[in-house]
Amino acid sequence: AVGVATFFGSLDAKLGLKDSDAASALVAPKADAKAFYTVVSADLDAPGSANATDGPDAIALVRVDEETRAVTVVSIPPTLQVSLKDGKKHPLREASTQEGDAALVSAVADFAGVNVAHYVKTDAESIVRLVDVLGGVEVNVAEEVDDPNAGAQTLDGAQALTFLRASNFSNGLEVQAANQRELLTALSLRLLGEGRLSFLATLDNVGGSFQTDLSAAAALSVADALRGVDSSSVYGALVPGYETARDGASSYAVSSDAWKSMMELVAAGSEPV
């Protein structure tokens, strides 16, 4: 018992949010709730890289339904305009850099009209390490991205990061968001495909590659509930809207009616369109 407690304690220390106030914005789901929402954020800029932008480059709202064993991933553009404490509009990515992770979580929750139960964050170096520890990740590369060719590919860590960052497409934001959902789904299903002991061993090996408020025991409980789920039970969508540019800065304008309709489908556990 002492050994098990020590092991789980060690995992919790590796997975835990460091220097983050995100927990103050999280709302625990009701006792009888089978579905919950998680905000996932990733800073995709390598340290010291040219043209790096402060704040997360990829943000997603993920709905997990343990009863129907379905997952919905909604990509939220980091340039989405939200109001911060100063009363002014800012890109969503600036919520965390100016006010902390709790502000980012709250901004997403307010925008979507839902309570957020959990938060997961990662960065470029951690993504590379995570993918490499897992021995690569297989994704479908719809268009050529630097060195990968179109079609099913097994990417190593560096290639996965390129895949996530690439935006030079005819429909850049839409394709990039789809690629990010593709890789997030592939990594998640890879972890969920493992047995309980293998899952815990993998968490131990990749500890520190991402940070979350979820304890190791809670993560194992979610994994148990979703184990065996395949890609057909994972839905994905981008917040409906369009990019605009002003004074050299881009922002994302939301199509309000379409967004409201989409969130109604997401809340119902249906595939968003």
N, C-alpha and C positions, 0 to 999 in steps of 0.2 A: 504493500500500500504506500509506504514511504517512497519507494522507487518510482511508482507510477505518478504520485503527486509531484515528485521532483522533476520528472520528465515533462509533465504537462506545464509545470511552472516555468521550466526552461523554454518550452515552445512559446508560451504566452509572452515571455520577455523578448523573444526574437520577433514575434509578430506584432507586438504592441505599437500603438501610435507614439512616436517620440516627439516631444516638443510640439504637440498639436492640441488645439482646444476643440477639436471636432466633436468630442463626446458631449459637450454642453448643448449642441444643436440636435442631437439624436433623440428620437422618440421611440421607446420600446413598443413593439406591436402588442395588441391586446392578447390576453391569454388564449383566446379561442381562435385567433387569426392564423390562417394557414399561408397567407401571402405577406410579403414585406418588401420594402424598397431599400436599395443600396446605391449610394453615389460612389462612382469610381473615377479617380482622376490620375492623370499621368503627365509628367513633365518629360517631353521627348527630346529636349535639347541636351546634347552631350556637354559636359562641363567645358567652358572655354570656347565653345563653338561660335563661329561667326553668325551674326544676325539672331542670336538667341533672344527669346522673349520671356520675360518673367511670368511665372504662373503656369498652370497646366495647359498642355497643348491638346489633350484629349479628355473629354468629360462625358460620362454616360450615367443615365439613371436606369438601374436594373431592377426589374420586378421579378421576384422569385416566388412561385406558387408551389408549396410543398404538397398540397393536396392533389392538384392536377398534374404535378410534375412538369410544369412549363416555365420557361424563362423568357422575359422580354427585355431587350436592350435598346434603349432610346439614346441615340447620339445627340449631344447638345453642343452646338458650336461654341467655342470659347470666346468668340467675339459677340455673342448674344448680349444685348444691352440690359443691365439690371441696375436698380437703385441701391446705393450703399448708404452708410450712415451719414455721409456728408450731404445727402439729399440729391446728389447728382447721378447721372447715368454713367456707368462704366462697363467695359467688357467684363463678362462673367469671370474670366481668368484673373482679373485684378481683385476679386473679392478676397481670395486667399492671400495674395501678396500684400494687400493694404490692411486687411482686418483679421486674417487668420482662416484656418480651415472651417471653423464654425460658420463664418460668414458665407463661405462657398456652399456649404451644406444647406444653410437657411435660404440662400438665394435660389438654389435648385428646388427646394421643397416649396417655396412660395410660388415659383414660376409654374411648377407642375400641379400645385394644389394637393400635395400628398405629404404624409409624415415619412421622414427618412429614418430608418432604423439602424443602418450601418454605413460605414465609410471605409473605403480602401484607397490607398494612394501608393504610387510607385514613381520611379524616374528612369531615365535612359539607361544608366549603368545597371540598375537592378533588373530591368527587362532583359538586357543582354545576358546577365548572369542566370536569371530564371530559365530562359529558353535553353541555354547551353547545359545547365544542370539536368534539364529534362531530356537532353539528347536531341534537341531540335523540335520544331513543331510543323505539322503539315497544314498548309492552307491552299486555297485555290487563288492563284494570281490571275485575275481577269485581264489585266493589261501588263505589258512589260514595265518593270520597275528597276531601273539601273541594270544590275547584273542578273536578277531572276528573270526567267522567261515565263510566258503565259502558260497557264495550266496548273495542275496540282504540283506543289513544291514542298519539300521539307527544308525549312529555313533554319539556319543557325542563329545565334543571338544577334550578331551584327546585321545579318540580312533581315531579321524580323524587325529590327529598329528602322532600317531603311524602308521596309514595307509600311510601317506605321506612319512614318514622317512624309512619305511621298505624296505630293499634291498636284504634280504637273500633269493633269489629265484634262480632257475636254470639259468634263463636269467635275472639277477638282475637289470641291468640298464634299460632294455626294459620294464620289468614289473613295476618297480618303476615309470618310466616316464608315463606309461599308467595309473597307479593309481593316479598320480598327476593330469593328465588331467581329469580323471573321477571325482575327487573331485572338481576341479575348475569348470568343466561344471555343476555339480550338484548344487553348490552354486550359480552360475550365473543364471541358469534356475529358481532356487528358487526365486531369487530376481526379475527376469523378469516376473514371474507368478503373481506378485502382481499389483494391480491398482496403479494409480499415487499417491494418498494420502498415501496408505500403503507403497509404495516404498520409499517415502520421510520420512515417520515415521521410517521405518527400517533403512535408512541411518542415521537418527538422533540417533537411539538406538545403532547402531554399530559404530558410529563415533569414529575414532581413531584406529579401528581394521585394517585399511589399509590406506595408504597414496597415493594420486594421484594428478596429475596436473589438472585433470578434475574438473570443478566447479560442484556444485550440479545441476545447471540448465542444464549444458552440459550432465551430467550423466542421468538426467531425459529425455533429448532429445533422447539419445541413447536407453534408456529403452523403450521409446514410439515406436521407430522404430523397435525394436526387440521383443516387447511383444507378447507372444503366440508362439514363436519359441520353438521347442522341440529338443530332443537329435538327431533326424535324420538329423537335419540341422547343427550339430556341427561335424566337421571333426577333426581328430587328427593324429599326426605322430611324430616320433622321427627322428632327424637329422640322415641320414644314415651314418654308420661308425662302428667303433669297438674300444674297450678299449685296451690300451697298458699299460705296467708297466715298469718303469725303475728307478733303485736306490730307490726302495720302494715307488715311487710315481706313481699314475695312471694318464693317460691322454687319451683324446678321439681323435682318428684319423678319419677325415671325408672322405667319399667316394665322391670325388669332382663331378664326372659326375652324380652320382645318386642324389646328393644334388642340382645340377643345374636343373636337370629334375623335382625334387620335387618342387622347388621354382617356376618354370614355371607353374605348376599345381596350386600351392597356389595363385599366382598372377592372375590366370584366374578364381579363385573361384571354381576350381574343387577339388574333393577329392584327397589328396596326397596319393601316393602308394610307 
